[in-house]
């Protein structure tokens, strides 16, 4: 698929302070791109620039019609803007009926009354809001109001949909409901979406790609599994809530295989960093096998004698907190826990493949 929007060399300053620095970012046609990062990381500023509400201090944004933001005439901006829609954190509705709110953009575009009613009726039916059509929009719950906002945007069939934390003010059931509507409608209608959120959990189910923005800088883009599995830096890993992010030093490195020193414990891992480098080693909890017999480890390079410090049931999984000279967390099935008789205080072996350890340079920064 081709890029619908391309951002290059983008920088934006407020009162001399750099708030946005994006070397390159593509929004691919037909995808849901989730831009995630902590509060104050520049996500909403990026969205406002894409929505033609702000001009960047420097850099370029190129759109699907071949026009660049810097050279766009007012009439061209207006026409381009008609092909976009934006949804904010708080529903922005008029004190009129639900139907009138959904019809608003169509009316502004001079769509005739009969066609407006038909299109709005179809959209309300799609959102399961037909019974609310004549209700005052001000009487709706937060989730219902945000669904109306979604309907008002999608009835215009925008080329680009921009969403600025649209679920942030909703309760958990409403978030789940609206997230499903956003994902389903965007894909069914062939719309491209940029979804901004500070909560990466919120977008994991619906995003085709993640873009991680921290302190105004784009640090990584990729499919969610790639970004979570192999974060580009310890800063990205920390923002994504990585467990088992261990600080250590490269003791020796030969042929792409390194011996790491983590709190006095040796770990073998794939690594190209030179001897003496300070690193962060990421080990996903599901990559750790717990064994009652230290000899039953096959070809696994890392065998760590550990004590079970605590446990917590997480649905079908059990989170096992280990002390192996440093804290470590493993996820095992409830069946495995019962079969092995794992209890707090038990001695086990944590087996970790060298390929399961993702090593990154230590930056000393946090999100």
Secondary structure, DSSP 8 states (H G I E B T S, - for coil): --EEEEEEEEEEEETTEEEEEEEEEEEETT-EEEEE--TTSSHHHHHHHHTTSS--SEEEEE-TTS-BGGG--HHHHHHHHTTEEEE-SS----SSBHHHHHHHHHHHTT--HHHHHHHHHHHHHHTT-GGGTTSBGGGS-HHHHHHHHHHHHHTT--SEEEEESTTTTS-HHHHHHHHHHHHHHHHHTT-EEEEEES-HHHHTTT-SEEEEEETTEEEEEE-HHHHHHS-SSHHHHHHTT-S-EEEEEEEEEETTEEEEEETTEEEEEE----TT-EEEEEE-GGG-EEESSTT--TT-SEEEEEEEEEEEEETTEEEEEEESSSEEEEEEEHHHHHHHT--TT-EEEEEE-GGGEEEEE------
